[in-house]
Every structure is written in structure tokens, then in C-alpha cells.
Amino acid sequence: MSQTPDSAVRAFIDDHRAAFLDDLAEWLRIPSVSAQPAHDGDVRRSAEWLAAKLTGTGFPVAEVWPTPGAPAVFAEWPSGDPQAPTVLVYGHHDVQPAALEDGWDTDPFEPVVVDGARLHARGAADDKGQVFFHTLGVRAHLAATGRTAPAVNLKLLIEGEEESGSPNFRDLVEREAARLAADVVIVSDTGMWSETTPTVCTGMRGVADCEIELFGPDQDIHSGAFGGAVPNPATVAARLVAALHDEDERVTVPGFYDGIAELSDRERELIAELPFDEAQWLRTAKSYGTLGEAGYSTLERVWARPTAELNGIGGGYQGPGGKTIIPRSAQLKLSFRLVSGQDPYVIEAAVKDWVAARIPAGIRHEIVFGAPTRPCLTPLDHPALQSVARSMGRAFGQPVRYTREGGSGPAADLQDVLGAPVLFLGISVPSDGWHAPNEKVELNLLFKGVETAAYLWGDLAEHWTADA
């Protein structure tokens, strides 16, 4: 009796499961911590290891791309079909710092399988495990279809500095834009709702952040001799923060909401269908109440609405007891999470104007913005998104739901530079403990990721030519 395509994929995965985990463990043993200069050599070794493994997988092109910081890895496997879409998979091979004394039960760079069900190691979920499942996925795709090359033109870009803020990523993408050109970007550096609720993320927020310095007198001065007669920079800082939101928790910066992509009724319905436990969410946040823009649920606020947050405030005397002064300076740190339709540079200009209009005579100020990240959002009806959802549904044996991410990431640079929609394929769950001690990946979910990738390339090729 002949195998079905799905059973052929699963049989191939089962036959290669042990070798796949051995290879992944070997990669996880490389402490590719990009934030620590002492591990620069390890990050390079990680890139070289991956490039060699991709060559062994069958990619005819696998290169280590240098940057002013840590190297990235690029690989390419053409389909041979002139009508095939081009897909670029993004991930990263660098990891967060980790040490046994941080609270790990075992050496963070010596992978351990616990109860036969989960693999513990730094990078197991974030992001080596989720990058590596594509190597077995594409081989299962070929074995089940009898192809000698993928059904899509498959490219990989695996960054080496994501855990350090991706300082050289955009420059790399701009420099190599011709070779990275793609119809679709797949990001495998994300997660899903839970082990029993598979989901596909449709977008991430962008971010702009700034530091504001306020200067009053040239030195701290006596509040009795001068108070009430000269401006106080700490008071100005407090008034700026107080004026940032109105009574409905909406941001008061003029133009802040111009052009944003509002949630559709269908999107709100899909968000409401998720099994969200707000009390548990608050416990996870170690917070004691919700607060946000009026008219939106907690998940809608986190995923689909822009925000302004005070990240830090300082100025004046902070020691024990009193010190009756007017301080010479005060400082604010603000960040703005942005949604589709907002341009971070437009927001920066609006914030600068808003601040300048509220600075009284006698106070000087400086405002400096960090490198912004653009938001990204893929419409629910996009054929490539539907391919991801169908493929994941086949692997998990149930329909998938949709989420967004409240955070921000470098994938938006790929959308911005390459002009391609960004989709998310991740199998990590909240309990995996990214950046925390005892990071792990659930093995059953890891192999569901392999299976999803095996189905995705054929589905995407079929529906891209028909619908895109």
C-alpha cells in the first residue's frame, strides 16, 4: 500500500529524528553569545558550523557573510521552476548569555533531554532549534515529493547579532538586497499561543525610543533663595510625562494615530476567540491590574494599538533625607510601540515638536532617538499567510488561529528593504523560557515545526501561482 504525502513526510522525519537531534545538540554546544566579546570566536564558529551543515543538507550555496560585528549565514537553493516564488527564511544563530550560577539546573551549553520530552539548552528555542528544523523540513519535503530541489526558490538569512540589538542588520540587508530579493519572508524566531492552541503570528509592532535631557540652572541652587522664581527642570519633566496621555489613556502627541491600520471586526473576533486568561496573564506580568487605551481589550492593546511608555525618569537629589534644591537637570526615557501605518521617523518628528512646545523659557533641552524599528503586518487573506496556516494545520491536525506580537524585531527591516510580506512560523511556547535559566524546547512541537516546513514549500508554490 503506497504512502500518502503526509505519511511519507512523517516517516522520513521519524527515520531521521535521532540524527537531527544529535546535530542540533552539537550546534547548541557552541556558546555563540553575541553580547560578550569573549565569545566572538564562538559566534564565528557557530556561523561556520551552520554554513557547513546547510551545504550537507543540499543547499548549493551556503556562505558566511561578515559584518562589522558578528557574521550572518546566507544559503540558497533554487527550485529550477521559473514560476516558483522565492522565499527567504529569517532566524538567528546567536544566543543570550547563560551560566550555571544564573539558576540553571544543568550546564546551559550541554544539551539535556528531560523525560524524553523536552530539550534544555541555551538556544534550544531561541533560536537555533527553530532555525534548524528547516534543514530536516526541506529534506522531508524532497523525500515525500520526489523532487531534487524545493518547490520554491529557498533562501535563508541567519543573523548573528539579534540578541545584541541587530546593530548591523539593516545595513547588511541593504547591501545584499539583490541576493536577498524574495516574494515572501518567513520568520522562524517566534512562538505560538500554547501546546494545544497552534497559532500563526500576523505582525509585530515597531518601536521608536528617545532620551530627553532638561537643563535649568548651571548648578543645583537653593530652593528657598530661588524657588518659585526660576523654572525647575524636574517639574518640567513631570509635567511632560503627565501630559503624554489623556484621561482615556490615548497618546496626546498630535498626529500620533494618523493613518494607523485599525483592527477589522474579523480580527477582533479572532482575538476574542483565543483562550486568554487575564488573571494568569497578570500573574505572569507580576502586575496587579490592567490599564490602557479605552475601547480595547488587553490583547488588542498589546498587539494592535500604539503606545507611549515612560521607561525611566531622573533628576535632583536621590539620597537619604532632604536636600532643598532646584536641580540643574532632569532626564526622561520614552519609548513608543508603533503599529502598521505609522512611520517611526514621522513619529520622531511629532514627538520632537510636542516636547519643544512644552518647554518653558529658561529650560534648555536635548532629545536623542535610538535606531527605530518599523512595524509589520500581513493581511489575513494574503495567500502566503494562508499557506502557512494550512501547513501548520496539517502538521498539528487542527485549524490554527492567529495572533500578533506586541514586541518588535529586525524582521521589519526585511519587509521595508525587500518589499516582501513578513510571515511567522514558530513552534515555541511561553513555558520555553527564552532568555531565562533552563530554556527548553518541547520535542513534539519541534518536530511539528519540521513537518510544517515540509508541507509549506509545496503549498506555497501551488497557491502562489494561483492566487498571488
C-alpha positions in Angstrom: 0.0 0.0 0.0 1.5 3.3 -1.1 2.1 6.1 1.4 0.1 9.3 1.4 2.2 12.5 1.1 1.7 13.3 4.8 2.6 9.8 6.0 5.7 9.9 3.8 6.8 13.2 5.4 6.2 11.7 8.9 8.1 8.5 8.1 11.1 10.4 6.8 11.1 12.6 9.9 10.9 9.6 12.2 13.7 7.9 10.4 16.0 10.9 10.8 14.9 12.1 14.2 17.9 10.8 16.2 20.5 12.2 13.8 18.7 15.5 13.7 18.8 15.9 17.5 22.5 14.8 17.6 23.3 17.6 15.1 21.2 20.2 16.9 22.9 19.3 20.2 26.3 19.8 18.6 25.3 23.3 17.4 23.8 24.1 20.8 27.2 23.3 22.5 28.7 26.3 20.7 28.2 29.3 23.1 27.5 31.9 20.4 26.8 34.8 22.8 27.0 37.8 20.6 26.8 40.3 23.5 30.0 39.1 25.1 33.3 39.9 23.2 34.9 36.8 24.8 32.6 34.7 22.7 33.3 36.4 19.4 35.2 33.3 18.2 32.3 31.1 19.2 29.8 33.2 17.2 32.1 32.9 14.1 32.4 29.1 14.8 28.6 28.9 15.0 28.2 30.6 11.7 30.8 28.3 10.1 29.1 25.2 11.6 25.7 26.2 10.2 27.1 27.0 6.7 28.7 23.6 6.6 25.6 21.8 7.8 23.4 23.6 5.2 25.9 22.5 2.5 25.5 19.0 3.8 21.7 19.4 3.7 21.9 20.1 0.0 22.0 23.8 -0.4 24.2 24.5 -3.4 25.1 28.0 -1.9 25.9 28.4 1.8 28.1 31.4 2.8 29.2 33.2 5.9 28.6 36.9 5.5 30.8 39.2 7.6 29.5 42.3 9.2 31.3 44.9 11.3 30.1 42.8 14.2 29.1 39.1 14.2 28.7 37.2 10.9 25.5 36.1 9.4 24.8 33.0 7.2 23.2 33.0 3.8 22.1 30.0 1.9 20.2 29.5 -1.4 18.6 26.5 -3.1 16.9 27.4 -6.4 13.8 25.5 -7.4 14.5 25.2 -11.1 10.9 26.2 -11.8 10.8 29.6 -13.5 7.3 30.2 -12.0 8.3 29.3 -8.4 8.1 32.0 -5.8 11.1 33.0 -3.8 11.0 32.5 -0.1 13.5 33.9 2.4 13.7 32.3 5.9 15.0 34.6 8.7 16.4 33.5 12.1 19.4 34.0 14.2 22.3 31.8 15.5 23.5 34.0 18.4 22.1 33.4 21.9 21.7 35.2 25.2 24.3 34.9 27.9 23.9 31.9 30.2 25.8 30.5 33.2 25.1 27.7 35.6 25.1 30.2 38.5 22.2 32.1 36.9 19.9 29.4 38.1 20.3 26.6 35.5 19.8 23.1 36.7 22.4 21.9 34.2 25.2 23.4 32.1 23.4 25.7 29.7 25.6 24.7 26.8 25.4 21.0 27.4 22.0 20.0 25.9 20.0 17.6 28.1 16.7 15.8 27.2 14.4 15.7 30.2 11.7 13.0 30.4 12.2 12.2 26.8 10.0 15.2 26.0 12.0 18.4 26.1 15.5 19.6 25.2 17.1 22.0 27.6 19.9 24.3 26.4 20.6 27.9 25.7 19.3 28.5 22.2 17.1 25.4 22.1 14.0 27.5 21.3 15.6 31.0 20.7 16.6 30.4 18.0 18.8 27.5 17.0 16.1 24.9 17.3 13.6 26.9 15.2 16.3 27.6 12.6 17.5 24.1 12.4 14.0 22.4 11.9 14.2 23.9 8.4 17.1 21.6 7.5 15.1 18.4 8.1 11.9 20.0 6.8 13.3 20.7 3.4 14.7 17.1 3.2 11.4 15.6 4.2 9.7 17.8 1.5 12.0 16.4 -1.1 11.7 12.8 0.0 7.9 12.9 0.0 7.5 14.6 -3.3 10.4 13.0 -5.2 11.8 16.4 -6.1 15.5 17.1 -6.3 15.1 20.8 -5.4 12.5 22.6 -3.3 9.2 23.7 -4.9 10.2 27.3 -4.1 13.4 29.2 -4.5 14.5 28.8 -0.9 16.9 31.3 0.8 18.0 31.5 4.4 19.4 34.5 6.2 20.5 33.6 9.7 21.7 36.6 11.7 24.5 36.6 14.3 23.6 39.7 16.3 19.9 39.6 17.0 20.5 39.2 20.8 22.6 42.3 20.7 20.0 44.5 19.0 20.9 43.8 15.4 23.1 46.8 15.0 24.4 45.9 11.6 21.4 44.0 10.2 19.7 46.7 8.2 23.0 47.7 6.5 23.6 44.1 5.7 20.1 43.7 4.1 20.5 46.9 2.1 24.0 45.9 0.9 22.8 42.4 -0.1 19.3 43.3 -1.2 19.7 41.9 -4.7 20.7 38.5 -3.4 18.1 38.5 -0.7 15.2 39.5 -3.0 12.2 37.5 -2.2 8.4 37.3 -2.7 7.8 36.2 0.9 9.8 36.4 4.2 9.3 33.6 6.7 10.4 34.4 10.3 11.2 31.4 12.5 12.0 33.4 15.6 8.7 33.4 17.3 6.2 31.3 19.1 2.6 30.2 19.3 -0.1 30.5 21.9 0.2 27.2 23.6 0.9 23.5 23.1 -2.7 22.8 22.4 -3.5 26.0 20.5 -1.3 26.3 17.5 -1.2 29.9 16.1 0.3 31.9 13.3 1.5 35.4 14.1 0.5 38.0 11.5 2.5 41.0 12.6 4.8 42.8 15.1 4.8 46.3 16.4 7.6 48.8 15.6 9.4 50.9 18.1 10.9 54.4 18.5 12.6 55.4 21.7 14.3 58.6 22.9 16.1 60.2 25.8 15.3 63.7 26.8 17.7 65.9 28.9 16.3 69.0 30.5 18.7 71.7 31.8 17.8 74.6 34.2 20.4 76.4 36.3 24.1 75.8 35.7 24.2 74.1 39.1 21.9 72.9 41.8 20.6 76.0 43.6 18.9 76.8 46.9 15.1 76.3 46.7 14.5 78.9 49.4 16.5 81.6 47.7 15.4 80.9 44.2 12.3 78.6 44.3 9.2 79.9 42.8 11.1 82.4 40.7 13.1 80.2 38.3 12.0 77.1 36.3 12.7 73.7 37.7 13.7 71.0 35.1 12.4 68.2 37.3 9.0 69.8 37.4 9.1 70.2 33.6 9.9 66.5 33.3 7.0 65.6 35.5 4.6 67.8 33.5 5.8 66.3 30.2 5.1 62.8 31.5 1.7 63.8 32.9 0.7 65.3 29.6 1.7 62.3 27.5 -1.8 60.6 27.8 -5.3 61.9 28.2 -8.0 60.5 30.5 -8.7 57.7 28.1 -5.0 56.6 28.0 -4.7 57.9 24.5 -1.4 59.4 23.4 -1.7 63.2 23.1 1.1 63.8 20.6 -0.6 65.5 17.6 -0.8 63.1 14.6 0.2 60.1 16.6 -2.7 58.0 15.4 -2.8 59.3 11.8 -3.0 56.5 9.2 -2.8 53.5 11.5 -4.3 50.2 10.4 -7.4 49.7 12.6 -8.5 46.3 13.7 -11.2 44.8 11.5 -14.3 43.2 13.0 -13.0 39.8 11.9 -9.6 40.4 13.6 -11.3 41.4 16.8 -13.4 38.3 16.7 -10.3 36.1 16.2 -8.5 37.7 19.1 -11.6 37.3 21.3 -11.7 33.5 20.4 -8.3 32.9 22.0 -8.3 31.2 25.4 -7.0 34.2 27.2 -6.9 34.1 31.0 -6.3 37.7 32.0 -5.7 36.8 35.7 -3.0 34.4 34.7 -1.5 36.9 32.3 -1.3 39.5 35.2 0.4 36.9 37.4 2.9 36.3 34.6 3.5 40.0 34.4 3.7 40.2 38.2 1.3 43.1 38.0 -1.9 43.8 39.8 -4.3 45.4 37.3 -4.8 46.3 33.7 -4.8 49.8 32.2 -4.8 51.0 28.7 -6.5 52.8 25.8 -10.2 52.9 26.3 -12.3 50.7 24.0 -9.8 47.9 23.5 -9.2 44.6 25.2 -5.9 43.7 26.8 -4.7 41.6 23.9 -5.9 44.3 21.4 -3.9 46.9 23.3 -0.7 44.7 23.4 -0.9 43.5 19.8 -2.6 46.1 17.7 -2.5 49.5 19.3 0.4 52.0 19.5 1.7 53.0 22.9 3.8 55.6 24.7 5.7 54.5 27.8 7.9 56.2 30.3 10.9 53.9 30.8 12.8 56.0 33.2 12.8 59.3 35.0 15.6 61.0 37.0 16.9 64.3 38.3 17.6 66.1 41.5 18.6 64.7 44.9 18.1 61.0 45.4 20.0 60.3 48.6 18.7 59.9 52.2 16.9 62.7 53.9 16.1 66.1 52.3 18.1 68.4 50.2 16.2 71.6 49.4 17.4 72.4 45.9 16.3 73.2 42.4 18.2 70.6 40.4 20.3 71.6 37.5 18.9 68.9 35.2 16.4 66.1 34.8 16.1 63.1 32.4 13.4 61.1 30.7 13.5 57.9 28.7 10.4 57.3 26.5 9.5 54.5 24.1 6.7 54.3 21.5 5.4 51.0 20.2 4.1 51.5 16.7 1.6 49.7 14.5 1.1 49.3 10.8 0.5 52.6 9.1 2.9 54.5 11.5 6.3 55.7 10.2 8.8 55.9 13.1 10.5 58.9 11.5 7.2 60.8 11.3 6.5 59.8 15.0 10.0 61.1 16.0 9.4 64.4 14.3 6.0 64.7 16.0 7.4 63.9 19.4 10.2 66.5 19.0 7.6 69.2 18.2 5.4 68.1 21.1 8.2 68.3 23.6 9.6 71.6 22.2 6.1 73.2 22.5 6.0 72.4 26.3 9.4 73.6 27.3 9.2 76.9 29.2 11.6 79.8 28.9 14.8 79.2 31.0 14.9 75.5 30.3 17.1 74.0 27.6 16.5 70.5 26.3 18.1 67.9 24.1 16.2 64.9 22.6 18.0 61.9 21.1 16.3 59.0 19.4 17.7 55.5 19.0 17.6 53.4 15.9 13.9 52.8 15.1 12.2 49.6 14.0 9.2 49.6 11.6 6.0 47.7 12.3 5.0 44.9 10.0 1.6 43.3 9.4 0.3 40.7 6.8 -3.4 40.8 5.9 -5.4 37.7 7.0 -6.3 37.0 3.4 -2.8 37.0 2.0 -2.2 33.7 0.1 1.2 33.2 1.7 -0.3 33.5 5.2 -2.9 31.0 4.3 -0.2 28.6 3.1 1.5 28.9 6.5 -1.8 28.3 8.3 -2.8 25.3 6.1 0.7 23.7 6.5 0.7 24.1 10.3 -2.9 22.8 10.4 -1.8 19.7 8.6 1.1 19.1 11.0 -1.0 19.7 14.1 -4.2 18.1 12.9 -6.4 21.0 13.7 -7.1 24.5 12.4 -4.7 27.2 13.6 -5.6 30.6 15.0 -4.0 34.0 14.5 -2.1 36.2 16.9 0.2 39.2 16.7 3.3 40.1 18.7 3.4 43.1 20.9 7.2 43.4 20.7 9.4 44.4 17.8 12.2 42.8 15.8 14.6 43.2 12.9 12.3 41.3 10.5 10.5 44.6 9.7 13.8 45.7 8.0 13.3 42.8 5.6 9.8 43.9 4.8 10.9 47.6 4.5 14.0 47.0 2.3 12.8 44.0 0.2 9.2 45.0 -0.1 8.0 41.5 0.8 5.4 40.4 3.3 6.6 39.0 6.5 5.1 35.8 7.9 5.9 34.0 11.1 6.4 30.3 11.5 7.3 29.4 15.1 6.6 26.5 17.4 7.9 27.8 20.7 5.5 28.2 23.7 5.6 30.6 26.6 7.0 28.0 29.0 10.1 27.6 26.9 11.8 30.4 28.9 13.5 32.5 26.3 16.4 34.4 27.8 15.8 32.7 31.2 17.5 29.8 33.0 16.6 26.3 31.9 15.5 27.4 28.4 14.0 24.4 26.6 12.0 23.3 23.5 9.3 20.7 23.5 10.4 18.0 21.2 6.9 17.1 19.9 6.5 20.8 18.9 10.0 21.0 17.4 9.1 18.1 15.1 5.7 19.7 14.3 7.8 22.6 13.1 9.8 20.2 10.9 6.6 18.8 9.5 5.1 22.2 8.9 8.2 23.3 6.9 8.0 20.1 4.9 4.4 20.9 3.8 4.9 24.6 3.4 7.1 24.8 0.3 4.7 22.8 -1.9 1.6 24.6 -0.6 3.2 28.0 -1.1 4.3 27.2 -4.7 0.8 25.8 -5.6 -1.2 28.7 -4.2 1.3 31.5 -5.0 1.0 30.8 -8.7 -2.8 30.5 -8.5 -3.6 33.4 -6.2 -0.7 35.8 -5.7 
